[in-house]
Amino acid sequence: MSGTETAAPTASTLLPVATPARTRAAVAELLRPQRALALTALAVMVGSTAIGLLTQPLLGRIVDLAADAGSADALTTTAALLAAVAVVQGLTSGYGLSLLSRLGESTLARLRERFVDRALGLPLEQVEKAGAGDLTARVTADVALIAEAVRTALPELARSLLTIVLTLGAMALLDWRFLLAALLAVPVQVATARWYVSQAVPLYARQRVAAGAQQQQLLDTVAGGPTVRALRLEREHVERVTERSWSVVDLTMRGVRLVLGFYSRLHVAEYLGLAAVLLTGYWLVSRDSASVGTATAAALYFHSLFTPVNAALVLLDDAQSATAGLSRLVGVTDRPPPPPPAREARTERVDVVVRGLGHCYRPGHPVLSDVELTIRPGERVALVGASGAGKTTLARLVAGIQPPTTGTVLVGGVPPAGLGAATARRTLALITQETHVFAGPLADDLRLAAPDATDDELRAALDRVDALGWAEALPEGLSTVVGDGGHRLGGARTQALALARLILADPPLVILDEATAEAGSSGARALEKAVARAVDGRTALIVAHRLSQAASADRIVVMDAGRIVESGTHDELRALGGRYATLWGAWSDTRDTGA
């Protein structure tokens, strides 16, 4: 039994968050290719809003006609104009909103694509420090917030702001004194908005961080359930989940109280402005400076501002939440691009040279120290040693998943990071015990490694790892849907699928990290044969879960406490009588007793 406790990520280890300035710049960069669409949408929305503002003067005209006993024809004509305004505004508003939606959705799609691209390129060490919950929260909750803002808040905010600006202009055309009266509400609204933003920005940022920490703790507790129960840590983990959950609840309730205060202040501004406009209208009518219809139109104009002003200010709530989520996405998408590849051509046979290698996950706690290792082209080297000896870390460094703390790793004379993504895919492959089966037809899963592979090539790869029989026996053969929602594959079959993908990808260097660990005893023997066929002719570094797999390697490297302590063939190390001989003896005894 083994298990490790995962510390909750702190703010310093979470993935980066972009500054407000950088977030605005990133949005502008995403919108730049669609300037024409954005300008067209703006023009249509301005026209639609301007047409809608004809409603209030027409209603005022009806009031004047009624007060002056105007003709029925004049009333009919005015009513017909009102109906025409409603129809035209409805059509243009719908078209403008559709343009805004297209603009928002296409921009969001590009942001998603960039996020996924950058997230897949994040150093694994950085993701592990931040915790899977942080990355998961960004790609789920944060993207959902932004998507909701794009689909509802953005069109509504654009329409509200245009309505506010054009309505105030229309009031000024009626009489500049109506505009002055209406503007009495502005200081209260501005003060309310500034107060809200100053409180909401840090609050929602803390809320998103707390939600990420809560999700990470839930993932740790659920995924590590067997270990938690085995070590009797249920209470401690429940307390951690409770603590992080109540932190989210507390921040959420603070947000509710903030919104309630926000609304109450807005009501003060509304009634103050309306009272000022009504008094101004009464004064102007009494002095014969305006008609009753004009005063009515001004009051209706200001009253019509209640909805767009409140909508625009209320949308600050959605905007602050979306902005907090957006800054977390931009923090990932803003990662510098990977360095240009040192070379593009794939070498058919590569060697691996490790010199003075040392690595620490935490300062002062070395996992590897002074590792020296050379793997010749086409040589199969097995890494063995007790748990925690540093085997997996060495394999990860050779694979280029993370850079070493000290020393160098060269693959074909080039550091793994210098290969570039495309060249690295052609040059090396890493297979661990945590192999994923993607949802979809089995043939599509295999073609992830070789998109242009024919059905015959797929079958040949499966046959080479002894998987063709069970694959063709599936309900629909290679067309059978596997993965989530489809046919479930067991551990041994999943690993065989990964080995078939390896054959199709055909890299000259293969790194296997306990690739047969998930299979049972009989399945492991079959997988070991499949591994031998898959790596035949390639340079291979194999972290051996079973010593029988190590015994068939060209060379065995024994590790202990982060150092290489023995190196040689199976027979040489057994004859040496050292650590490998002890491990082999213990493993043989266990195998003989069936334990």
LODRENDO-215828 format. One record per residue (C-alpha): residue number from 1; y, x, z. Coordinates in steps of 0.1 Angstrom, whole numbers, padded with zeros to 4 digits. Each point is the difference from the previous one (the first is absolute). Layout:
% residues N
NUM|Y|X|Z
...
This chain:
% residues 595
1|0000|0000|0000
2|0034|0013|-0009
3|0035|-0014|-0001
4|0036|0009|0001
5|0031|-0017|0013
6|0028|-0005|-0025
7|0035|0004|0014
8|0025|-0026|-0011
9|0024|0014|-0026
10|0035|0007|0013
11|0032|-0005|-0019
12|0000|0037|-0009
13|-0034|-0002|-0017
14|0005|-0032|-0019
15|0005|0002|-0037
16|0037|0005|-0010
17|0026|-0027|-0002
18|0028|0002|-0025
19|0037|-0001|0010
20|0021|-0030|-0010
21|0018|0021|-0026
22|-0032|0012|-0015
23|-0015|-0035|0000
24|0030|-0013|-0020
25|-0002|0029|-0024
26|-0037|-0007|-0005
27|0006|-0037|-0008
28|0028|0010|-0024
29|-0025|0024|-0017
30|-0026|-0028|-0003
31|0026|-0024|-0015
32|0015|0024|-0025
33|-0026|-0006|-0028
34|0008|-0037|0002
35|0038|0001|-0001
36|0001|-0025|-0030
37|-0022|-0025|0018
38|0021|0003|0032
39|0033|-0005|-0019
40|-0014|-0030|-0018
41|-0012|-0016|0032
42|0034|0006|0016
43|0019|-0015|-0029
44|-0022|-0031|-0001
45|0003|-0005|0038
46|0038|0004|-0001
47|0002|-0026|-0028
48|-0023|-0024|0018
49|0020|0003|0033
50|0033|-0004|-0018
51|-0013|-0032|-0017
52|-0011|-0014|0034
53|0034|0005|0015
54|0014|-0027|-0024
55|-0017|-0026|0023
56|0026|0001|0027
57|0031|-0005|-0022
58|-0018|-0028|-0018
59|-0007|-0017|0033
60|0037|0005|0009
61|0010|-0016|-0033
62|-0021|-0030|0009
63|0018|-0003|0034
64|0034|0002|-0017
65|-0011|-0026|-0026
66|-0012|-0023|0027
67|0032|0005|0021
68|0022|-0007|-0031
69|-0022|-0028|-0013
70|-0008|0019|-0031
71|-0018|-0015|-0030
72|-0037|-0005|-0002
73|-0003|0021|-0031
74|0015|0030|0018
75|-0025|-0005|0029
76|-0029|-0003|-0024
77|0011|0032|-0019
78|0003|0019|0033
79|-0034|-0012|0011
80|-0015|0010|-0033
81|0015|0035|0003
82|-0015|0002|0035
83|-0034|-0008|-0014
84|0004|0026|-0028
85|0010|0027|0025
86|-0031|-0007|0021
87|-0023|0002|-0030
88|0016|0032|-0015
89|0001|0017|0034
90|-0036|-0009|0007
91|-0012|0015|-0033
92|0021|0032|0002
93|-0008|0005|0037
94|-0037|-0003|-0007
95|0002|0025|-0029
96|0021|0025|0021
97|-0024|-0002|0029
98|-0030|0006|-0024
99|0018|0032|-0012
100|0007|0011|0035
101|-0037|-0006|0009
102|-0011|0020|-0030
103|0023|0028|0011
104|-0012|0000|0036
105|-0037|-0003|-0008
106|0000|0028|-0026
107|0020|0023|0024
108|-0024|-0008|0028
109|-0030|0008|-0023
110|0015|0034|-0008
111|0006|0007|0037
112|-0036|-0010|0008
113|-0013|0023|-0028
114|0021|0029|0012
115|-0011|-0006|0037
116|-0037|0000|-0009
117|0005|0031|-0021
118|0018|0019|0027
119|-0023|-0014|0028
120|-0031|0013|-0018
121|0016|0034|-0002
122|0009|0002|0037
123|-0016|0029|0018
124|-0030|-0014|0019
125|0011|0019|0031
126|0033|-0018|0000
127|-0017|-0034|-0004
128|-0024|0008|0028
129|0028|0010|0023
130|0020|-0032|-0008
131|-0032|-0021|0003
132|-0014|-0024|-0026
133|0018|-0029|0016
134|0034|0014|-0010
135|-0009|0003|-0037
136|-0018|-0033|0001
137|0030|-0018|0016
138|0022|0013|-0027
139|-0022|-0010|-0029
140|-0007|-0035|0015
141|0027|-0013|0024
142|0029|0019|-0014
143|-0008|-0007|-0036
144|-0005|-0037|0009
145|0035|-0001|0016
146|0016|0016|-0030
147|-0019|-0023|-0024
148|0011|-0031|0019
149|0036|0013|0000
150|-0001|0006|-0038
151|-0015|-0035|-0007
152|0023|-0020|0023
153|0027|0020|0017
154|0013|0019|-0031
155|0006|-0030|-0023
156|0015|-0021|0029
157|0022|0028|0011
158|0013|0007|-0035
159|0008|-0037|-0005
160|0016|-0003|0034
161|0023|0029|-0004
162|0011|-0012|-0034
163|0006|-0034|0013
164|0021|0013|0029
165|0022|0022|-0022
166|0006|-0026|-0028
167|0006|-0028|0025
168|0027|0020|0018
169|0015|0006|-0034
170|-0001|-0037|-0008
171|0017|-0008|0033
172|0028|0024|-0008
173|0005|-0017|-0034
174|0004|-0034|0018
175|0026|0016|0024
176|0002|0034|0014
177|0006|-0015|0035
178|-0035|-0015|-0001
179|-0014|0034|-0005
180|0019|0014|0029
181|-0013|-0028|0022
182|-0035|0007|-0011
183|0003|0037|0007
184|0006|-0007|0037
185|-0038|-0002|0003
186|-0005|0034|-0015
187|0008|0022|0030
188|-0025|-0019|0021
189|-0026|0002|-0027
190|0006|0037|-0006
191|-0002|0007|0037
192|-0032|-0020|0003
193|-0015|0018|-0030
194|0009|0035|0013
195|-0013|-0009|0035
196|-0032|-0013|-0014
197|-0006|0030|-0024
198|0007|0025|0028
199|-0026|-0017|0022
200|-0025|-0009|-0027
201|-0004|0033|-0019
202|-0014|0021|0029
203|-0018|-0030|0014
204|-0020|-0007|-0032
205|-0006|0036|-0005
206|-0016|0003|0034
207|-0019|-0033|-0007
208|-0016|0015|-0031
209|-0009|0032|0018
210|-0015|-0020|0029
211|-0020|-0021|-0024
212|-0014|0031|-0017
213|-0010|0015|0034
214|-0016|-0033|0010
215|-0020|-0001|-0033
216|-0011|0036|0005
217|-0012|-0007|0035
218|-0019|-0031|-0012
219|-0016|0021|-0028
220|-0010|0027|0025
221|-0015|-0025|0025
222|-0019|-0020|-0025
223|-0012|0029|-0022
224|-0010|0020|0031
225|-0016|-0030|0018
226|-0035|0016|0004
227|0015|0032|0015
228|0024|-0020|0022
229|-0029|-0020|0014
230|-0022|0030|0004
231|0027|0019|0020
232|0009|-0032|0019
233|0036|0002|-0011
234|0003|-0038|-0007
235|0027|-0005|0027
236|0021|0030|-0011
237|0000|-0012|-0036
238|0007|-0036|0008
239|0030|0012|0021
240|0012|0021|-0029
241|-0003|-0029|-0024
242|0018|-0023|0025
243|0028|0025|0006
244|0007|0004|-0037
245|-0004|-0038|-0007
246|0025|-0008|0028
247|0024|0026|-0014
248|-0001|-0019|-0033
249|0005|-0033|0018
250|0029|0013|0020
251|0018|0012|-0031
252|-0007|-0032|-0018
253|0015|-0021|0028
254|0030|0023|0000
255|0004|-0008|-0037
256|-0002|-0037|0007
257|0027|0002|0026
258|0021|0020|-0024
259|-0003|-0026|-0028
260|0009|-0029|0024
261|0032|0019|0010
262|0007|0006|-0036
263|-0002|-0037|-0009
264|0022|-0011|0029
265|0028|0023|-0010
266|-0002|-0012|-0036
267|0006|-0036|0011
268|0032|0010|0016
269|0012|0015|-0033
270|-0009|-0031|-0019
271|0018|-0025|0022
272|0031|0023|0003
273|0003|0003|-0038
274|-0006|-0037|-0007
275|0026|-0010|0025
276|0025|0024|-0015
277|-0006|-0013|-0036
278|0002|-0037|0011
279|0033|0007|0019
280|0014|0018|-0030
281|-0010|-0029|-0023
282|0017|-0025|0023
283|0031|0021|0001
284|0002|0005|-0038
285|-0007|-0037|-0007
286|0027|-0011|0025
287|0025|0023|-0018
288|-0011|-0013|-0034
289|-0011|0035|-0009
290|-0035|-0011|-0008
291|-0018|-0032|-0008
292|-0027|-0016|0022
293|-0025|0009|-0027
294|0010|0037|0000
295|-0002|0001|0038
296|-0034|-0017|-0002
297|-0012|0026|-0026
298|0012|0028|0023
299|-0019|-0015|0030
300|-0031|-0005|-0021
301|0003|0036|-0013
302|0001|0014|0035
303|-0028|-0023|0012
304|-0021|0011|-0030
305|0005|0036|0013
306|-0020|-0009|0032
307|-0033|0003|-0019
308|0005|0032|-0020
309|0019|0018|0028
310|-0027|-0008|0026
311|-0027|0008|-0026
312|0016|0034|-0008
313|0004|0008|0037
314|-0034|-0013|0010
315|-0016|0019|-0028
316|0013|0031|0019
317|-0030|-0006|0022
318|-0024|0001|-0029
319|0020|0029|-0015
320|-0002|0021|0031
321|-0038|-0005|0003
322|-0005|0007|-0037
323|0023|0030|0002
324|-0019|0014|0029
325|-0032|-0004|-0019
326|0016|0014|-0032
327|0011|0031|0018
328|-0035|0006|0012
329|-0014|-0003|-0036
330|0028|0022|-0014
331|-0008|0025|0027
332|-0034|0004|-0017
333|0011|-0003|-0036
334|0026|0027|0006
335|-0026|0026|0005
336|0007|0030|-0022
337|-0022|0001|-0030
338|-0030|0024|0001
339|0007|0035|-0012
340|-0007|0005|-0037
341|-0036|0012|-0007
342|-0006|0037|-0003
343|-0023|-0007|-0029
344|-0013|-0029|-0020
345|-0033|0012|-0015
346|-0032|-0007|0020
347|-0022|0030|0006
348|-0036|-0007|-0007
349|-0012|0021|0029
350|0022|0008|0030
351|-0003|0021|0031
352|0014|-0006|0035
353|0017|0027|0020
354|0011|-0005|0036
355|0019|0028|0018
356|0013|0001|0036
357|-0002|-0038|0003
358|0012|-0016|0032
359|0009|-0036|0007
360|0014|-0020|0029
361|0004|-0038|0002
362|0021|0005|0031
363|0019|0032|0008
364|-0020|0023|0023
365|-0033|-0017|-0007
366|-0016|0019|-0030
367|-0028|-0017|-0018
368|-0007|0029|-0024
369|0007|0037|0006
370|-0002|0029|-0024
371|-0024|-0016|-0024
372|-0011|0022|-0029
373|-0022|-0015|-0027
374|-0007|0005|-0037
375|-0020|-0025|-0021
376|-0011|0014|-0034
377|0002|-0023|-0031
378|-0030|-0022|0000
379|-0011|0009|0035
380|-0010|-0027|0025
381|0011|0008|0035
382|-0010|-0022|0030
383|0021|-0001|0032
384|-0019|-0006|0032
385|0009|0000|0037
386|0005|-0022|0030
387|0024|-0029|0000
388|0035|0013|0003
389|-0008|0034|-0015
390|0027|-0005|-0027
391|-0023|-0008|-0030
392|0019|-0031|-0011
393|0034|0016|0005
394|-0011|0030|-0022
395|-0012|-0025|-0027
396|0033|-0019|0001
397|0020|0032|-0004
398|-0021|0011|-0030
399|0004|-0034|-0015
400|0038|0002|0004
401|0003|-0031|0021
402|0024|0019|0023
403|0014|0035|0000
404|-0013|0026|0024
405|0021|0012|0030
406|-0007|0036|-0009
407|-0018|0019|-0027
408|-0008|-0010|-0035
409|-0024|-0021|-0020
410|-0005|0007|-0037
411|-0019|-0022|-0024
412|-0005|0019|-0033
413|0028|0023|0011
414|0025|-0028|0007
415|0008|-0018|0034
416|-0012|-0036|-0001
417|0035|-0013|0003
418|0011|0020|-0030
419|-0026|-0016|-0023
420|0020|-0032|-0005
421|-0015|-0035|0004
422|-0015|-0002|-0035
423|-0015|0035|0000
424|-0013|-0005|0035
425|-0018|-0031|-0010
426|-0017|0019|-0029
427|-0007|0030|0021
428|-0014|-0012|0034
429|-0014|-0030|0016
430|-0005|-0008|0037
431|-0026|-0025|0012
432|-0002|-0010|0036
433|-0023|-0024|0020
434|0028|-0026|-0003
435|-0004|-0009|-0036
436|0018|-0032|-0012
437|-0014|-0025|-0025
438|0028|-0016|-0019
439|-0002|-0038|-0006
440|-0010|-0008|-0036
441|-0029|0006|-0024
442|-0022|0030|0008
443|0007|0015|-0034
444|0038|-0001|0007
445|-0005|0017|0033
446|-0019|0028|-0018
447|0027|0003|-0027
448|0026|0008|0026
449|-0013|0036|-0005
450|-0002|-0002|-0038
451|0019|-0029|-0016
452|-0014|0007|-0034
453|-0036|0003|0010
454|-0025|-0021|-0020
455|-0027|-0022|0015
456|-0026|0026|-0009
457|0020|0027|0018
458|0002|-0023|0031
459|-0037|-0005|-0001
460|-0007|0037|-0004
461|0022|0008|0030
462|-0018|-0026|0021
463|-0034|0012|-0011
464|0008|0035|0009
465|0006|-0010|0037
466|-0030|-0024|0000
467|0022|-0031|0001
468|-0006|-0015|-0034
469|-0030|-0021|0012
470|0018|-0019|0027
471|0032|-0002|-0020
472|-0017|-0018|-0030
473|-0019|-0022|0025
474|0032|-0015|0013
475|0006|-0036|-0011
476|0022|0009|-0030
477|-0009|0037|-0003
478|0030|0023|-0004
479|0022|-0031|-0004
480|-0008|-0012|0036
481|0031|-0003|0021
482|-0002|0023|0030
483|0022|0008|0030
484|0021|-0026|0019
485|-0009|-0035|-0012
486|-0030|0013|-0020
487|-0034|0015|0004
488|-0001|0022|0031
489|-0014|0035|-0004
490|-0016|0018|0029
491|0009|0035|0011
492|-0025|0019|-0021
493|0009|-0020|-0031
494|0037|0005|0006
495|-0005|0038|0002
496|-0022|-0001|-0031
497|0028|-0018|-0018
498|0025|0027|0011
499|-0024|0027|-0013
500|-0003|-0018|-0033
501|0038|0000|-0002
502|0000|0037|0007
503|-0023|0006|-0029
504|0023|-0020|-0023
505|0031|0018|0012
506|-0018|0033|-0006
507|0022|0023|0022
508|-0011|0037|0003
509|0006|0000|0038
510|-0016|-0025|0024
511|0006|-0004|0037
512|-0024|-0022|0019
513|0009|-0009|0036
514|-0032|-0014|0016
515|-0005|-0022|-0031
516|-0035|-0010|0011
517|0009|-0008|0037
518|0000|-0038|-0005
519|-0035|-0002|-0014
520|-0032|-0004|0020
521|-0027|0026|0001
522|-0017|-0011|-0032
523|0033|-0008|-0017
524|0013|0034|0009
525|-0029|0018|-0016
526|0006|-0019|-0032
527|0038|0007|0002
528|-0006|0037|0006
529|-0019|0001|-0033
530|0028|-0020|-0017
531|0025|0025|0014
532|-0019|0029|-0013
533|0000|-0015|-0035
534|0036|-0010|0002
535|0012|0035|0010
536|-0023|0019|-0022
537|0020|0026|-0020
538|0032|-0005|0021
539|0016|0020|0027
540|-0008|-0020|0032
541|0011|0001|0036
542|-0022|-0023|0020
543|0005|-0011|0036
544|-0036|-0006|0008
545|-0009|-0029|0023
546|-0037|0009|-0001
547|-0013|0036|0000
548|-0025|-0009|-0027
549|0030|-0003|-0024
550|0013|0034|0012
551|-0034|0016|-0005
552|0001|-0006|-0037
553|0035|0015|-0005
554|0005|0034|-0016
555|0018|0012|0032
556|0005|-0014|0035
557|0032|0006|0020
558|-0003|-0007|0037
559|0032|-0009|0019
560|0008|0000|0037
561|0033|-0007|0018
562|0019|0002|-0033
563|-0015|0033|-0011
564|-0027|0011|-0024
565|-0027|0016|0021
566|-0029|0004|-0025
567|-0005|-0001|-0037
568|-0031|0004|-0022
569|-0030|-0018|-0015
570|-0022|-0023|0019
571|-0028|0026|0003
572|0025|0028|0010
573|0016|-0020|0027
574|-0033|-0012|0015
575|-0012|0036|0000
576|0032|0011|0017
577|-0008|-0022|0030
578|0036|-0009|0007
579|0018|-0033|0002
580|-0013|-0015|-0032
581|-0036|0008|0011
582|0007|-0019|0032
583|0014|-0029|-0018
584|-0029|-0001|-0024
585|-0025|0001|0028
586|0017|-0028|0019
587|0003|-0021|-0032
588|-0036|0006|-0010
589|-0012|-0011|0035
590|0021|-0031|-0003
591|-0014|-0008|-0034
592|-0036|0006|0011
593|0003|-0023|0029
594|0017|-0027|-0021
595|0031|-0001|0022
